[in-house]
């Protein structure tokens, strides 16, 4: 099983810089590009799209809640109609910039709180699937891979939308196949060797070791990596070398 590497990019805003986009882009397969609601602006979006094209990286829209101050990490009480509209709006903005550069969006990965809320609230998940169904059924929705993938796939399929199952390289998992909350000890894995061992097990056995040591089945189409510091970039380089 070939696991692709994806990274959240284009999250600077004006003169405020976020991440090491130029350093990370050559080592990933797909870039989740912010669309202006939680981060980014038209110039940043344009630059990031051009950077992705230069490095042969697939482009995904990374829509979030309209929360620049909170970087989209705060949940917002929005109706299904509002979520549909804001996702279509953000995809359309990035799509316009892609079109002007003779490329296109290939998938959608919600950002931050919208991503987490999608996995906790089925109505929000349905709103996202409906948004893609109305906007472009060829776009796949990237979601967190859990032991409940079949349920999500059934819903998405009813709207004609495909799914990409994502795992996190540096996050610990519970026995239920969910991410261990960041506030808990051991939730973030810092050992490069341990992370590579996890990738090896995912690729060869489609399994993952949980924080308690239990082995669980886990489908992994794409793995989220980070590029906000030099240590993260070095890890991605090691992962790229191993996976290639």
Protein Blocks (a to p, Z undefined) as FASTA:
>chain_A
ZZdddddehkaghjbcgdjfklmmmmmfbdcddehjmgccfklmmmmmmmmmmnopacdd
ddddddfknnopaccdddfklmmmmmmmmmmmmmmmmmmnopacfbdcdehjlmmmmmmm
mklmmmmmmmmmmmommbccdddddfklmmmmmmmmmnopacdddddfkbccdfkopacd
fkbghkacfbfklmmmmmmmmmmnopacdfkopacddddfbdcddffbfklmmmmmmmmm
mmZZ
